[in-house]
Amino acid sequence: MTNVLKQLVLYYFIVVLKKCSSYTILHPDFVIEYFQERNIEQIVIFACWDNYDVFNHLRGVQKGNKRVSYNEIQDDMRMDKILNVNYYKIGVILDLDCDGSLNTFKQFSSARLSFNESYNWLAVTAASEVPIKQLENLPLTIESELSVALVGSSSYVLYDVYNHAYRHGGLINVTSLGHWDASEGLKNQLTQYKYTRRQNFHGIPLNFSYVLINKPEPDLDTYLSTPINPHLDTMIRFHYALIMQLKDFYNFSIHLTKAKTWGYLINGSFTGILGEMINGTVDISVAPFQYKMERLDACEHTVETYVVKPWLIFRHPKKSNLRNPFLKPFRPNVWWLTLAVSITCWGVLLIIVKLEIHYKGKREQSLYTDAPSETALITFAAVSQQGLSDGPKVFSGRIVFITLFLWALMMYQFYSASIVGSILAPPARFIKNMRDLANSDLQVESEETPYIHDYFKTTIDPNGIYLWEKKLKPSPKKKTWTTTAKEGLERVKKGGWALFIDSATAYKIIEDTFTQSEICDLAEVELVSPRYVTIVTSKRSPFKKMVIYGLRKMVESGITSRLTNIWKHRRPACPESHRSKPVPVGMQEFSPAIFMIAGGLILATCVMLSEILTSMRRNSSQKFFCCNNAKFEETSEDTESNLSV
């Protein structure tokens, strides 16, 4: 009986120990509260517990509506299958007191899984302090989520463990996170945003890459950081200023390298900065990137901090011909009606003058001696606002005369007002879009930049293709279609040229070199819509959210707006006072008047010569007739004298 009682007591003691051991390593309520605070519903456990402990623990955690799976620590676990993230985040519990627990970390890294925010690690141990030696070689980053729970008799002490950048020589950081006990629950002391409390990188170097189009002068650091000639490499230098703000914000150092291009997909692989990111030599770009579908698999975009606005800039040509401006005020039907009214008035005046001559006889005035031409001159004088000293005497003729001048006065008011208004008003812009520009007589060039070559090679925009085929495509007569910004804008200044250029580059040169009148003549046509660009990080970079947080802080605080005012030049404005200044009429506008007076002089000269020839012939014929008469008279006199004799 005594032996049986001893066996029962021993069995009861073993059962109690089993039950106590299942709660000694990890209490289900602690697991529920810990992962509930992090909004995690799926949990994976790596441990070496016996079946009884596993059963009790899983049953306790599942009461909190958590999905839990248990995995015995082994040497050949399929981490990519076990830790397949079906949710945004997954919780991972690891018992550090089990044999092979560190091998679990190695298998995790060997499966090319990262210690990022997708995996929220909770490492538990019965040790009295955090096992730093075991954790310091883990490839942790600033975004890692690893907590260590030191198990006590009835409570847990929690620590936050991370490394700013293990790959860059960073050191492990251990920060007190809080504690948990059954009576008070979970107490979290780290209430700051993660990237605020992990803000200090302690000077760890990060790898950056940049692209420059122009030669940095006098040296690279001065060129990138000083706003001298800010129109050169504007968006790269603007974003370098943002990177320097991030450097001060996070206290990291910069290892800067230069790339040839941003990065373009050639024969299935990326060149430039993107190629270096894929190779792992670059973490963050200084040069901003625009969104392109093929780049989404190579980099991570952050915050839109800059807008690239390329334009086709040109001095708008003046549409001048013989109708401008002398024939422009009236439409053709109005001119024909004016001619008809003038002829009618001339005919009426001529009839009245003829009737006056018939009834009152001719007078000495020229109006009555040469009525057709004089009445025509009266009509022309009225239309051209000129006066005459002569006019009809009868009342009917004077009524026609006055009516003619009043009609001519009103017509002249409309005509002159239209002429003056057309000169003072801004010239009409008939090139309003890219198609109009491509079909015009303007020559087109582009600023020499790497991304413009990529645009015309890859664009499917019909407008871009049309402009390339019509204006930019090289030919035997035109070897190149690109130029420097300075040379291209010099041609634009002379007129007859359009330049495809980034507005940030063009505006500073235009303001420095163009006159006010030339600035007011400028027009812009959009070929490519404004593009938002961002700083990018390498794909799945641990620094992505860190950069996003820092840049958003700068946007909200107005730092980006201030830097925009420093680096990005405003568009030169055409002042309102420019319209009030006298507008000189050019030779093209005045040429119809020159042609008209030249034609009149030539016609008058021809008529004068014909009159001289006619007069000379008339005089010679008169002399011949007079000589013949004189000879005839002498002959007759001789005949008479002979007869008398």
Secondary structure by P-SEA (a helix, b strand, c coil): caaaaaaaaaaaaaaaaaaaaaaccccaaaaaaaaaaacccbbbbbccccaaaaaaaaaaaacccbbbbbbcccccccccccccccccbbbbbbcccccaaaaaaaaaaaaccccccccbbbbbcccccccccccccccccccbbbbbbbccccbbbbbbbbbcccccbbbbbbbbccccccccccccccccccccccccccbbbbbbbbcccccccccaaaaaccccccccaaaaaaaaaaaaaaaaacccccbbbbbcccccccccccccaaaaaaacccccccbbbccccccccccccccccbbbbbbbcccccccccccccccccccaaaaaaaaaaaaaaaaaaaaaaaaaaaaccccccccccccaaaaaaaaaaaaaccccccccccaaaaaaaaaaaaaaaaaaaaaaaaaaaaaacccccccccaaaaaaccbbbbbcccaaaaaaaaccccaaaaaaaacccccccccccccccaaaaaaaaaaccbbbbccccccaaaaaacccaaaaaabbbbbcccbbbbbbcccccccaaaaaaaaaaaaaaaaaaaaaaaacccccccccccccccbbbbccccaaaaaaaaaaaaaaaaaaaaaaaaaaaaaaaaaaaaaaaaaaaaaaaaaaaaaaac
